[in-house]
């Protein structure tokens, strides 16, 4: 696991109690779409499209969540 992947998983683990984090926020923090897609491809995270409220509007957002395998990889690293 690269340091960047570990940092992404740590953010997702911390966000897990809140239900995940929005993909664009992860990209804004400097993570590449390829890195995040790799975490999902490797079974360390999941991506789902959900309707979320943003003020008085509702939008479709891609939500990232850490998986049990991602937690295990994070703690073994």
C-alpha positions as CSV (number, residue, x, y, z in Angstrom):
1,X,0.0,0.0,0.0
2,X,1.3,3.4,-0.9
3,X,1.4,6.3,1.6
4,X,-1.3,8.1,-0.5
5,X,-3.5,5.0,-0.5
6,X,-3.1,4.7,3.3
7,X,-4.0,8.4,3.8
8,X,-7.1,8.0,1.7
9,X,-8.2,4.9,3.6
10,X,-7.6,6.7,6.9
11,X,-9.9,9.5,5.8
12,X,-12.5,7.0,4.7
13,X,-12.2,5.1,8.0
14,X,-12.7,8.4,9.9
15,X,-15.7,9.3,7.8
16,X,-17.2,5.8,8.1
17,X,-19.1,6.9,11.2
18,X,-20.7,9.7,9.2
19,X,-21.6,7.4,6.3
20,X,-18.7,8.0,4.0
21,X,-17.3,11.0,2.1
22,X,-18.1,12.6,-1.3
23,X,-15.8,11.7,-4.2
24,X,-15.2,15.3,-5.2
25,X,-14.0,16.2,-1.7
26,X,-11.4,13.4,-1.9
27,X,-10.2,14.7,-5.3
28,X,-10.1,18.2,-3.8
29,X,-7.8,16.9,-1.1
30,X,-5.3,15.8,-3.8
31,X,-6.3,12.2,-4.4
32,X,-6.5,11.1,-8.1
33,X,-9.6,9.5,-9.5
34,X,-7.3,6.6,-10.6
35,X,-6.1,6.0,-7.0
36,X,-9.7,6.1,-5.6
37,X,-10.9,3.8,-8.4
38,X,-8.0,1.4,-7.6
39,X,-9.1,1.2,-3.9
40,X,-12.6,0.2,-5.1
41,X,-11.2,-2.2,-7.7
42,X,-9.1,-3.9,-4.9
43,X,-12.2,-4.2,-2.6
44,X,-10.8,-1.7,-0.1
45,X,-13.6,0.9,-0.6
46,X,-17.0,1.1,-2.3
47,X,-18.5,3.9,-4.4
48,X,-22.2,4.5,-4.7
49,X,-24.3,7.3,-6.2
50,X,-26.7,8.8,-3.8
51,X,-29.1,11.7,-3.5
52,X,-27.9,14.1,-0.8
53,X,-29.2,17.4,0.5
54,X,-27.0,20.5,0.0
55,X,-28.8,23.4,1.6
56,X,-32.2,23.7,0.0
57,X,-31.2,21.6,-3.0
58,X,-30.8,17.9,-3.6
59,X,-27.9,16.6,-5.7
60,X,-26.6,13.3,-6.9
61,X,-23.2,12.6,-5.4
62,X,-20.7,9.7,-5.5
63,X,-20.1,8.5,-2.0
64,X,-16.9,6.6,-0.9
65,X,-16.9,4.2,2.0
66,X,-14.2,2.0,3.4
67,X,-14.9,-1.8,3.4
68,X,-13.9,-4.3,6.1
69,X,-11.0,-5.3,3.9
70,X,-9.9,-1.7,3.7
71,X,-10.0,-1.4,7.5
72,X,-7.9,-4.6,7.8
73,X,-5.4,-3.3,5.2
74,X,-5.2,0.0,7.1
75,X,-4.5,-1.7,10.4
76,X,-2.0,-4.1,9.0
77,X,-0.1,-1.4,7.3
